[in-house]
Amino acid sequence: MAAKIKKGDKVVILTGRDKGKTGEVLQVMPKETRALVRGVNLVKRHTKQSATQEAGIFSKEAPLHLSNLAIADPKDGQPSRVGFKILEDGRKVRFAKRSGDLIDG
């Protein structure tokens, strides 16, 4: 199956504590069906001091399940489902089902 959400996509969070927020996908983990989204689902990590790092409390993104994400429509930023179509030149591209706009070039 082709990936509906890829690194660099703008996505909208559908459920949970960060519902309605948007962000850019930093990393997709297909085996776990999860993705990291910049600035969303932040968790605090208490870390001990090591040779390279100071001690303290750091915020970092935790992975979200792909079912809780939707592509942001390129036209209006609302959540949209993703479809695939083959262009005349033979390229397979993703498009937003909400508006019909192409997601990748």
C-alpha positions in Angstrom: 0.0 0.0 0.0 1.3 3.5 -0.9 1.9 5.9 2.0 -0.9 8.4 2.5 1.1 10.5 5.0 4.7 11.2 4.3 7.5 13.2 6.0 7.0 17.0 5.4 3.2 16.8 5.0 1.0 19.3 6.9 -1.4 17.3 9.0 -4.4 18.0 11.3 -4.8 16.1 14.6 -8.3 14.6 14.8 -8.5 13.3 18.4 -6.9 13.6 21.8 -5.4 16.4 23.8 -4.1 18.2 20.7 -7.3 17.9 18.6 -7.5 20.6 15.9 -3.8 21.5 16.0 -1.8 21.4 12.8 1.9 20.6 12.3 4.5 19.2 10.0 5.3 15.5 10.0 8.9 15.0 11.1 9.1 11.2 10.8 6.8 8.3 9.8 7.2 4.9 11.4 5.2 2.5 9.1 5.9 -0.6 11.1 4.4 0.9 14.2 1.8 2.9 12.1 2.9 6.1 14.0 4.2 9.5 13.1 6.0 12.4 14.9 4.5 15.8 14.3 6.4 19.0 15.1 5.1 20.8 18.2 2.2 18.3 18.9 1.8 15.7 21.6 4.7 17.1 23.6 5.9 15.1 26.6 8.4 16.0 29.3 11.4 13.9 29.9 13.5 14.1 33.1 17.1 13.4 32.2 20.1 12.7 34.3 23.3 14.5 33.6 25.7 12.7 31.3 29.1 13.5 29.9 27.5 15.2 26.9 24.2 16.6 28.3 23.1 18.7 31.2 20.4 17.4 33.6 16.9 18.9 33.3 13.4 18.5 32.1 13.1 18.5 28.3 10.0 18.6 26.1 9.9 16.4 23.0 7.4 15.1 20.6 5.9 11.7 21.2 4.6 9.6 18.2 0.9 9.7 17.3 -1.0 6.9 15.6 -1.7 7.5 11.9 -5.4 7.0 12.4 -5.5 10.2 14.5 -4.0 12.3 11.7 -5.5 13.7 8.5 -3.8 15.6 5.7 -4.5 19.3 5.8 -6.2 20.3 2.5 -3.9 22.5 0.5 -6.8 24.9 -0.3 -8.2 25.7 3.1 -6.2 23.7 5.7 -9.2 21.6 6.8 -8.7 17.8 7.4 -9.1 15.8 4.2 -8.9 12.2 3.1 -6.2 11.2 0.6 -6.8 9.6 -2.8 -4.4 8.5 -5.6 -4.6 9.2 -9.3 -2.3 8.6 -12.2 -1.5 11.6 -14.4 -1.2 11.6 -18.1 2.6 11.5 -17.9 2.3 8.2 -15.8 3.1 9.7 -12.4 1.1 8.4 -9.4 0.2 11.4 -7.2 -1.8 12.0 -4.0 -4.7 14.4 -4.0 -7.0 15.8 -1.3 -10.5 14.3 -1.7 -12.1 17.4 -0.1 -11.0 19.8 -2.8 -9.4 17.7 -5.5 -6.1 19.6 -5.2 -2.8 17.7 -5.7 -0.8 17.2 -2.5 2.5 16.4 -4.1 3.7 18.4 -7.1 
